[in-house]
Structure formats: C-alpha cells, structure tokens
C-alpha cells in the first residue's frame, strides 16, 4: 500500500511541475516538458487509483499539488508571502494527513478500499 501512496506523491510532484510549466513556458521545449509532466502526473495518479480509494487519492493529489505550487511560487518566483496563506496551507496539509490516516485505518481493518 505504501508503494501506491508513493505513486500519489510522485504524481503530485509532477503536477507542481506542469502547473508551473503552464505559467512560465515560453519556448517549444518548455511546452514539451510541460506535456510530459502532465502525462507522468496523470499516469501515476491513475495507477494509484487502481488500488486506493479514488476520492482520497484525488484529494491528497490536489492538496499536495496546491501546496507544492504555492510554496514553489514563493520560493522560486518570489511571490508575496502572508501569514494567512501559510496558515491555510497548514490547514490543507492537516486535512491531507487526516485523509491518508483514515484511509490507512480502513485498510488495516480489512476493508480494502
């Protein structure tokens, strides 16, 4: 099961890359990299969804992607930072951890998701 969650994490990393690529691509090769990142992201998302709860997988994927994109914009592209933005990212991460935790509990009880 941990391998499936690793796939979700990999998919989220590539989601961050393609979202940044959509905003910052200026050349043909940049766009090719963005398309490749989209393909890899959705491939791993689909593979994880075959073994895990699709709703939970998608929520974790989007949450990690959103968090990664916001943090990447702050760190690499000097977007303005506010305390409220950081607090809301923290709340989002707590929700993601909670979804994964409840998914793990259901799996351990023998209810394969």
Secondary structure, DSSP 8 states (H G I E B T S, - for coil): -HHHHHHHHHHHHHHHHHHHHHHH--SHHHHHHHHHHHHHHHHHHHHHHTTS-HHHHHHHHHHHHHHHHHHHHHHHH-----HHHHHHHHHHHHHHHHHHHHHHHHHHTT---
